[in-house]
């Protein structure tokens, strides 16, 4: 006894220690997560400027790539024939024409012009070549944009070529004139001299409104971020484009700026925050994170407590199973011992009187029935647990079904000293059930009534039908079931332990088997009980067909010993 008490105490202590460790772990994880949230905020603030700069750099790269794209491949062309074809044919070589055609048709550029080496476009009435993409021709003209002359791009291109002393890897040298023109120097590498210069005038409005502005909107959506970006012309102190028209340019808000590099010299991309973007993001998400984290903590705690109490339930189930095995072992031995003793007395010839022989025979019969029913119950449990229960459902008339059971079991129930009555339904009905299942269900319910009845011994089965449902009521006048136990009586191994049934043997299996079989037969079972009055189990089945039958009432009195069984039958 001391060992059992000690083990029980140790098990409880161990469970509480596990629960405490689990709660401590969850609280620790919660603290770590809160700290990580603050650390994330700090890291976000430190990395915000780098992230924005990276986005701006990506925009710059895309814009530069878009502007350069029509002219890619010039460096790999043989440029020596240019001066000859221009003078003789008034056109570029075919390969050069193909490249220039893409630039001439691009909305990025207003026009394409060619200035031969030695020609100064800044002198009045000087003629240079204008490229006509419609007929792939070069035409001398003095009507060309002033930006070709007054810009610095052409001059810078010439200067860079001279400073390199013709030490070029490629045939060209490219230079931008402060967002107004793009200039390409054509170089004859074999002769180390310049052939001429190609000038493409920029479509300033298109580049601002159709290239840069869409990138700003796409990368810095004003509806989703507090970040504001301005395309700023510092030479003219003017904002050319922005992702948020509602925010006025303020130099104090600017966190960083970025130039395009050898391109659009007067333009900067500047970025700032309307307040702190990180603080705003953190303020919006911190509470949400805390709520989610709190919910997760509660969920984990709930799961932990559930596991804890589930283990308690498993322990109780284990104890009930252990008690069940002990009881079953004892109860199986008892009828076997009685049958063995009776058989030995008969076999040895010690019992010869007819009355004694009948008495011993009755003992053997009753104990064998008892033993059979215990074995059948165990088999039913094993089948339902393993999912091996095989049903042979078929339509059956409910009155006939119950009547057959009553007739087969009347003698057995009467021998137990019970008054047994049966009242069929006035209107008959067909139900789809398995015969073996119905027999097992009614056996368990009647045995339950027999087991838990006191002085008033009566069992009544009543059949009722409605439009869609058929009901079988199994009523007794026994000791009843306390209300607090009603929700658990269909659980396996569950027994009502109180002073009223303390001496009643049972395994807590019968009602569990009934519940499972009812579900397999698409039925439902319910119970009503009152302590000291009795218990009623109700079986419900869906009706297949309702059939009107001729009512024939008869009172049948069957005399068995001192008990009279009254049955009202309807045919």
C-alpha positions in Angstrom: 0.0 0.0 0.0 2.8 2.4 0.8 4.5 1.7 -2.5 1.3 2.4 -4.4 0.7 5.7 -2.6 4.3 6.7 -3.2 4.1 5.9 -6.9 0.9 7.8 -7.2 2.5 10.8 -5.5 5.6 10.6 -7.7 3.4 10.4 -10.9 1.4 13.5 -9.8 4.6 15.4 -8.9 6.2 14.5 -12.2 3.2 15.7 -14.1 3.1 19.0 -12.2 6.9 19.4 -12.8 6.3 18.9 -16.5 3.5 21.4 -16.5 5.7 24.0 -14.7 8.6 23.4 -17.1 6.2 23.8 -20.1 4.8 27.1 -18.7 8.2 28.4 -18.0 9.4 27.5 -21.5 6.4 29.3 -23.0 6.9 32.4 -20.9 10.6 32.4 -21.8 9.8 32.1 -25.5 7.3 34.9 -25.1 10.0 37.2 -23.6 12.5 36.2 -26.3 10.0 37.0 -29.0 9.2 40.4 -27.5 12.9 41.2 -27.4 13.2 40.1 -30.9 10.5 42.4 -32.0 12.4 45.4 -30.5 15.6 44.1 -32.1 13.8 43.9 -35.4 12.7 47.5 -35.1 16.3 48.6 -34.4 17.6 46.6 -37.3 14.9 48.0 -39.6 15.8 51.5 -38.6 19.5 50.9 -39.3 18.8 49.2 -42.6 16.1 51.5 -43.9 18.4 54.0 -45.6 20.4 51.2 -47.3 17.2 49.6 -48.6 15.9 52.8 -50.0 19.3 53.6 -51.6 19.3 50.1 -53.2 15.8 50.8 -54.6 17.0 54.1 -56.0 20.1 52.5 -57.5 17.9 49.9 -59.2 15.7 52.7 -60.7 18.9 54.5 -61.9 20.2 51.2 -63.5 16.9 50.6 -65.2 16.6 54.1 -66.6 20.3 54.1 -67.8 19.7 50.7 -69.4 16.6 51.9 -71.2 18.4 55.0 -72.6 21.5 53.1 -73.6 19.6 50.1 -75.1 19.0 51.5 -78.6 22.7 52.2 -79.1 24.1 48.9 -77.8 26.3 47.1 -80.4 28.0 50.2 -81.9 31.3 49.4 -80.3 31.4 46.1 -82.2 30.7 47.5 -85.6 33.4 48.2 -88.3 33.1 52.0 -88.5 35.8 52.8 -91.2 33.3 52.7 -94.1 31.1 55.4 -92.6 32.9 58.5 -94.0 32.9 57.0 -97.5 29.2 55.9 -97.6 28.1 59.2 -96.1 30.1 61.3 -98.8 29.2 59.1 -101.7 25.8 57.7 -100.9 24.4 60.1 -98.3 23.7 57.2 -96.0 25.2 55.1 -93.3 26.4 51.6 -93.9 23.7 49.0 -93.6 24.8 47.7 -90.1 25.0 51.3 -88.8 21.6 52.1 -90.2 20.1 49.1 -88.5 21.3 50.3 -85.1 20.4 53.9 -85.6 16.9 53.0 -86.8 16.0 51.6 -83.3 17.1 54.8 -81.7 15.3 57.0 -84.3 12.0 55.2 -83.7 12.4 55.3 -79.9 10.2 57.9 -78.1 13.3 58.6 -75.9 14.9 60.7 -78.6 13.6 63.7 -80.7 16.1 63.4 -83.5 19.4 61.8 -84.7 22.2 64.0 -86.2 25.6 63.3 -87.6 28.5 65.7 -87.6 31.6 64.8 -89.6 35.0 65.4 -88.0 36.2 69.0 -88.7 32.7 70.4 -88.9 31.7 72.9 -86.2 27.9 73.0 -85.6 28.2 76.2 -83.6 29.1 78.3 -86.6 26.1 80.0 -88.3 24.6 78.3 -91.3 26.8 75.2 -90.8 25.2 72.1 -92.2 25.2 68.8 -90.6 23.4 65.6 -91.4 19.9 64.8 -90.1 18.8 61.1 -90.1 15.4 60.3 -91.6 14.3 56.9 -90.3 11.4 56.8 -92.8 13.8 56.3 -95.8 17.0 55.5 -93.9 18.7 58.6 -95.4 21.0 61.3 -94.2 20.2 64.8 -95.3 22.3 67.9 -94.9 20.5 70.6 -93.0 21.3 73.8 -91.1 18.0 73.5 -89.2 18.9 71.5 -86.1 18.4 72.0 -82.4 20.6 74.6 -80.7 21.3 72.0 -77.9 23.7 70.3 -80.3 25.9 73.4 -80.2 25.4 75.0 -76.8 25.5 71.8 -74.9 28.7 70.3 -73.4 28.2 66.8 -74.5 29.8 67.1 -77.9 32.7 69.0 -76.5 33.2 66.6 -73.7 33.1 63.6 -76.1 35.8 65.3 -78.2 37.9 66.0 -75.1 37.7 62.5 -73.8 38.8 61.1 -77.2 41.8 63.4 -77.3 42.8 62.7 -73.7 42.7 58.9 -74.4 45.2 59.4 -77.3 43.1 57.0 -79.3 44.0 54.2 -76.9 40.5 52.6 -77.2 39.4 49.1 -77.0 36.2 49.8 -79.0 35.3 51.9 -82.0 33.2 54.4 -80.0 33.2 56.8 -77.0 29.9 57.8 -75.5 29.1 61.0 -73.6 25.9 62.7 -72.3 25.2 66.4 -72.3 23.4 67.0 -69.1 20.1 65.3 -70.0 19.8 67.2 -73.3 21.8 65.1 -75.8 23.6 61.8 -76.2 26.8 61.9 -78.2 28.8 59.0 -79.7 32.2 59.5 -81.2 32.9 57.2 -84.2 36.6 56.2 -84.2 38.7 54.6 -86.9 41.0 52.5 -84.8 43.2 51.4 -87.8 44.1 55.0 -88.6 43.7 56.4 -85.0 41.4 59.2 -86.0 37.9 60.4 -85.5 35.4 59.8 -88.3 32.6 61.9 -86.9 30.0 62.3 -84.1 26.4 61.0 -83.7 24.1 63.2 -81.6 20.7 62.0 -80.3 18.6 64.8 -78.8 16.7 63.7 -75.7 12.9 63.8 -75.3 13.0 65.3 -71.9 9.2 65.2 -71.1 8.9 61.6 -72.2 11.9 60.6 -70.0 10.4 62.4 -67.0 6.7 61.4 -67.3 6.9 58.0 -69.0 10.1 56.5 -67.8 11.2 57.8 -64.4 7.8 58.7 -62.9 6.3 55.2 -63.4 9.3 53.6 -61.7 8.8 55.9 -58.7 5.2 54.9 -58.5 6.0 51.2 -58.8 8.8 51.1 -56.3 7.5 53.6 -53.8 3.7 53.2 -53.8 2.4 56.2 -51.8 -0.7 54.2 -50.6 1.5 51.6 -49.0 4.5 53.6 -47.7 5.4 56.8 -46.0 8.5 57.2 -48.2 8.5 60.1 -50.6 10.9 60.4 -53.6 11.5 63.5 -55.7 13.2 63.8 -59.1 14.8 67.2 -58.5 16.5 69.6 -61.0 19.0 71.3 -58.8 20.1 73.7 -61.5 16.6 75.2 -61.8 15.5 74.3 -58.2 12.5 72.4 -59.5 10.8 69.1 -58.7 10.2 67.3 -62.0 8.4 64.1 -60.7 7.5 62.5 -57.4 5.7 59.4 -56.1 3.5 61.5 -53.7 2.0 64.8 -55.0 0.5 65.5 -51.6 3.9 66.2 -50.0 5.8 69.4 -50.7 9.5 69.1 -51.3 11.4 69.9 -48.1 15.2 69.6 -48.0 15.0 68.8 -44.2 13.1 65.6 -45.0 15.7 64.3 -47.4 17.6 61.3 -46.1 19.7 60.5 -49.1 20.2 61.5 -52.8 21.5 59.8 -55.8 22.7 61.0 -59.3 22.4 59.1 -62.5 26.1 59.3 -63.3 27.3 60.8 -66.6 23.7 61.1 -67.4 21.1 63.8 -66.6 23.7 65.8 -64.8 21.2 68.3 -63.4 18.8 65.7 -62.0 18.9 64.0 -58.6 16.7 61.4 -57.0 16.0 62.4 -53.4 14.3 60.3 -50.8 12.7 61.3 -47.5 10.1 60.2 -44.9 6.9 61.7 -43.9 7.6 61.1 -40.2 9.5 57.8 -39.7 8.5 55.0 -42.0 10.0 52.4 -39.7 8.3 53.9 -36.7 5.0 53.9 -38.5 5.4 50.4 -39.8 6.4 49.2 -36.4 3.6 51.1 -34.6 1.1 49.5 -37.0 2.4 46.0 -36.7 3.7 45.8 -33.1 0.2 45.5 -31.5 -0.8 43.0 -34.2 2.4 41.0 -33.4 1.7 41.1 -29.7 -1.9 40.0 -30.2 -0.8 37.1 -32.4 1.9 36.2 -30.0 -0.5 36.3 -27.1 -2.9 34.1 -29.0 -0.1 31.7 -29.8 0.9 31.6 -26.1 -2.7 31.0 -25.0 -3.0 28.3 -27.6 0.3 26.6 -26.5 -0.8 26.9 -22.8 -4.2 25.4 -23.7 -2.5 22.6 -25.6 -0.2 22.0 -22.7 -3.0 21.9 -20.2 -5.0 19.7 -22.6 -2.1 17.3 -22.8 -1.8 17.3 -19.0 -5.4 16.6 -18.4 -5.5 14.1 -21.3 -2.7 12.2 -19.6 -4.8 12.2 -16.4 -7.8 10.8 -18.4 -5.5 8.2 -20.0 -4.3 7.3 -16.5 -7.9 6.9 -15.3 -8.7 4.9 -18.4 -5.7 2.7 -17.7 -6.9 2.2 -14.1 -10.4 1.3 -15.4 -9.0 -1.1 -17.9 -6.8 -2.7 -15.2 -9.9 -3.1 -13.0 -11.9 -4.4 -15.9 -9.3 -7.1 -16.6 -9.3 -8.1 -12.9 -13.1 -8.3 -12.8 -13.4 -10.1 -16.1 -10.8 -12.7 -14.9 -12.8 -13.2 -11.7 -16.2 -13.4 -13.4 -15.0 -15.8 -16.0 -13.6 -18.1 -13.3 -16.8 -18.0 -11.3 -19.2 -19.6 -13.8 -16.5 -22.0 -14.9 -16.0 -23.1 -11.3 -19.7 -23.6 -10.8 -20.1 -25.6 -14.0 -17.0 -27.6 -13.1 -18.3 -28.5 -9.6 -21.7 -29.4 -10.9 -20.3 -31.5 -13.7 -18.0 -33.4 -11.3 -20.8 -34.2 -8.9 -22.9 -35.5 -11.8 -20.1 -37.4 -13.4 -19.0 -39.0 -10.2 -22.5 -40.3 -9.5 -22.8 -38.4 -6.2 -26.0 -36.8 -7.4 -28.7 -39.3 -8.4 -32.0 -37.8 -7.3 -34.0 -36.4 -10.3 -34.7 -33.1 -8.5 -31.0 -32.7 -7.6 -30.0 -33.5 -11.2 -32.4 -30.9 -12.6 -31.0 -28.4 -10.1 -27.4 -29.1 -11.1 -28.4 -29.0 -14.8 -30.1 -25.6 -14.3 -26.9 -24.3 -12.6 -24.8 -25.5 -15.6 -27.2 -24.0 -18.1 -27.5 -20.6 -16.3 -23.8 -20.3 -15.8 -23.1 -21.2 -19.4 -25.5 -18.5 -20.6 -23.8 -16.1 -18.3 -20.4 -17.1 -19.6 -21.5 -16.9 -23.3 -22.9 -13.4 -22.8 -19.7 -12.2 -21.2 -17.6 -13.7 -24.1 -20.0 -12.2 -26.6 -19.6 -8.8 -25.0 -15.8 -9.0 -25.1 -15.9 -10.0 -28.7 -18.2 -7.1 -29.5 -15.8 -4.7 -27.9 -12.9 -6.2 -29.8 -14.7 -5.9 -33.1 -15.8 -2.3 -32.7 -12.3 -1.2 -31.5 -10.7 -2.8 -34.5 -13.3 -1.7 -37.0 -14.1 -5.2 -37.9 -17.8 -5.1 -37.2 -19.7 -6.5 -40.2 -23.2 -5.4 -40.7 -25.9 -7.1 -42.8 -28.5 -4.4 -42.8 -31.8 -5.2 -44.3 -35.4 -3.8 -44.1 -37.3 -5.1 -41.0 -40.7 -4.4 -39.6 -40.0 -2.8 -36.3 -42.9 -4.4 -34.3 -42.0 -7.9 -35.6 -38.3 -7.3 -34.8 -38.9 -6.4 -31.2 -41.7 -9.0 -30.8 -39.2 -11.7 -31.9 -36.7 -10.6 -29.3 -39.3 -10.5 -26.5 -40.5 -14.0 -27.4 -36.9 -15.4 -27.4 -35.9 -13.8 -24.1 -39.1 -13.8 -22.2 -38.3 -17.0 -20.2 -34.8 -15.9 -19.3 -36.1 -12.5 -18.0 -39.0 -14.0 -16.1 -36.7 -16.5 -14.4 -34.9 -13.4 -13.0 -38.2 -12.4 -11.4 -39.1 -9.6 -13.7 -42.5 -8.5 -15.1 -41.9 -8.1 -18.8 -44.3 -6.1 -21.0 -44.2 -5.1 -24.6 -46.3 -2.5 -26.4 -45.9 -2.3 -30.2 -46.5 0.7 -32.3 -50.0 1.4 -33.6 -48.7 2.2 -37.0 -46.1 -0.2 -38.3 -42.9 0.9 -40.1 -39.9 -0.6 -41.9 -36.4 0.2 -40.7 -33.0 -0.7 -42.1 -31.0 -2.5 -39.4 -28.7 -5.5 -38.8 -30.4 -8.2 -36.8 -27.4 -9.2 -34.8 -26.8 -5.6 -33.8 -30.4 -5.2 -32.6 -30.2 -8.4 -30.6 -26.9 -7.2 -29.0 -28.4 -3.8 -28.3 -31.6 -5.1 -26.6 -29.6 -7.7 -24.7 -27.3 -5.1 -23.2 -30.2 -2.8 -22.3 -32.3 -5.5 -20.7 -29.3 -6.9 -18.8 -28.5 -3.4 -17.6 -32.1 -3.1 -16.3 -31.9 -6.4 -14.6 -28.6 -5.6 -13.0 -29.6 -2.2 -11.6 -33.2 -2.9 -10.4 -34.0 -3.2 -6.7 -37.3 -4.3 -5.2 -39.5 -3.2 -8.1 -38.7 -5.5 -10.9 -40.3 -4.5 -14.2 -39.0 -4.1 -17.8 -41.2 -2.5 -20.4 -40.4 -2.1 -24.1 -42.5 0.4 -26.1 -42.4 1.0 -29.8 -43.5 4.2 -31.4 -43.5 5.6 -34.9 -43.7 9.1 -36.3 -43.5 10.4 -39.9 -39.7 9.9 -40.2 -38.6 8.2 -37.0 -39.2 5.0 -35.2 -38.4 4.7 -31.5 -37.8 1.8 -29.1 -38.1 2.7 -25.4 -36.5 0.3 -22.9 -37.8 1.2 -19.5 -37.1 -0.1 -16.1 -38.1 0.8 -12.5 -34.6 0.5 -11.1 -32.3 2.6 -8.9 -31.8 5.2 -11.6 -28.7 7.1 -12.7 -27.6 10.4 -11.1 -27.6 13.3 -13.5 -23.9 14.0 -13.2 -23.1 10.6 -14.6 -25.5 10.7 -17.6 -23.0 12.3 -20.0 -20.4 9.6 -19.4 -22.4 6.4 -19.3 -21.7 5.6 -23.0 -17.9 5.8 -22.5 -15.9 2.6 -22.5 -15.2 1.2 -19.0 -17.2 3.9 -17.3 -19.2 2.8 -14.3 -21.4 4.8 -11.9 -19.8 4.3 -8.5 -22.0 5.2 -5.6 -23.7 3.6 -2.6 -26.7 2.4 -4.6 -24.7 0.1 -6.9 -21.6 -0.6 -5.0 -22.3 -4.3 -4.8 -23.3 -4.6 -8.5 -20.8 -6.2 -10.7 -20.1 -4.7 -14.1 -17.4 -3.8 -16.6 -18.6 -0.5 -18.1 -18.8 -2.0 -21.6 -22.4 -2.7 -22.3 -23.6 0.8 -22.9 -20.5 1.6 -24.9 -21.2 -1.3 -27.2 -24.8 -0.2 -27.6 -23.7 3.4 -28.5 -21.3 2.1 -31.1 -23.8 -0.3 -32.7 -26.5 2.4 -32.9 -24.1 4.7 -34.8 -23.2 1.8 -37.2 -26.9 1.3 -37.8 -27.5 5.0 -38.5 -29.4 5.3 -35.3 -29.2 7.4 -32.1 -29.5 6.5 -28.4 -30.6 8.8 -25.6 -31.3 8.3 -21.9 -33.5 9.7 -19.2 -33.2 8.7 -15.6 -34.4 9.6 -12.2 -32.8 8.3 -9.0 -35.2 5.9 -7.3 -37.7 6.0 -10.1 -36.0 4.3 -13.1 -34.3 4.7 -16.4 -35.5 4.9 -20.0 -33.2 4.3 -22.9 -34.6 5.5 -26.3 -33.4 4.1 -29.6 -34.2 6.1 -32.8 -34.0 4.8 -36.3 -35.0 6.5 -39.6 -38.1 5.0 -41.2 -38.0 3.6 -44.7 -41.8 3.0 -45.0 -44.8 3.4 -42.8 -47.6 0.8 -43.2 -51.1 0.9 -41.8 -52.0 -2.3 -40.1 -55.3 -3.7 -38.9 -55.4 -3.2 -35.1 -56.2 -6.2 -33.2 -55.8 -5.9 -29.5 -55.5 -8.9 -27.4 -54.5 -9.3 -23.9 -52.2 -12.3 -23.4 -51.5 -13.5 -20.0 -48.5 -15.8 -19.6 -48.2 -17.3 -16.2 -44.7 -18.0 -15.0 -44.4 -18.9 -11.4 -45.9 -16.0 -9.4 -45.3 -13.4 -12.1 -47.8 -12.5 -14.8 -46.5 -11.0 -18.1 -49.1 -8.8 -19.9 -48.6 -8.1 -23.6 -50.7 -6.0 -25.9 -50.2 -7.1 -29.5 -51.2 -5.5 -32.8 -51.4 -7.7 -35.9 
